[in-house]
């Protein structure tokens, strides 16, 4: 899209002084539509990555909580998580 002006001038017959409204409308609408689509794609990719990162963080937190619970149970002398009554 760097040389879009050159393409527009070629489509208008090579004359810089004569501007065709149809060509201008085409290029402006093309740029707007492409910008909208690409922005949507970028937002979708960012949301997907944030969602995956959030899920991974949640899983890590759950694993840490489970490992802390395991450590707490093993400190109390019960590695299997069962309650024992002392007699």
N, C-alpha and C positions, 0 to 999 in steps of 0.2 A: 504494500500500500504506500510505499514511499514516493513513487512517481505517479500518483493518481492524477495530478494536474496535467501531466503530459498526455495521459490517456484521455482525459476530458477534452483537452484542446484538439487532439486527433479526432475524437468523435464529433466535435463541433466544426470540423472542416479545416482545422489548422489556423483559424483566425482568432486571435486573442480579444479582439474588440467585439465580436459577436458572441453573446452568451445564449445558449439554448436552454430554456426552462426545463425541458424534459431531461436533459443530461444532468443539470444541476440537481433536480429532484431525485434522479436515479442514484447519483453518488452520495448525496446527503442521506437518503433513506438506507442505502447500503451500509454506510458507516454507522448509522444509528442501530440498525438491526444487528450488525456484527458486534458492535460494542455491547449491546444488551445480551446477546447469546454468550459471548466470552465472559462477561461479568457473571452470568448465571452459572457457567461452568466452574469458574474460580470459587464462587460461593459454595457450590455443591461439594467440591473437593475439600475445601476448608471445613465444612460441616462434617463431612465423613471422617476426616482426620481427627477432629476434635471429639467426635463420638467414639471413635476407636480408642483414643487416648483416655477418655473418661472411663470407658469400660475396663481398660487395662488397669487403670488406677484403682477402680472399685474392686477388681479381682485381687490385686496386691493387698489392699486393705483387708479383704476377707481372709486371705491367707495369713496375714500378720495376726489378725484377731484369733484365728484358729490355732496358730502356733503359740500365742500367748496363753490361750485357754489350755492347751496341752501342757505347757510349762507349769501353769498353776496347778493342774491336776497332779502332775508328777511331783511337785513340791509337797503336796499333801499326802504323798505315799500311795496314790492310786493312779497308776499309769493307764488304766483301761477306762477310766471315767465312771466307774461304778462306786456306789456309796457303800461303805462298810461300817458296820456297827461294832463297836468295841465291847468285849465282854469281860 
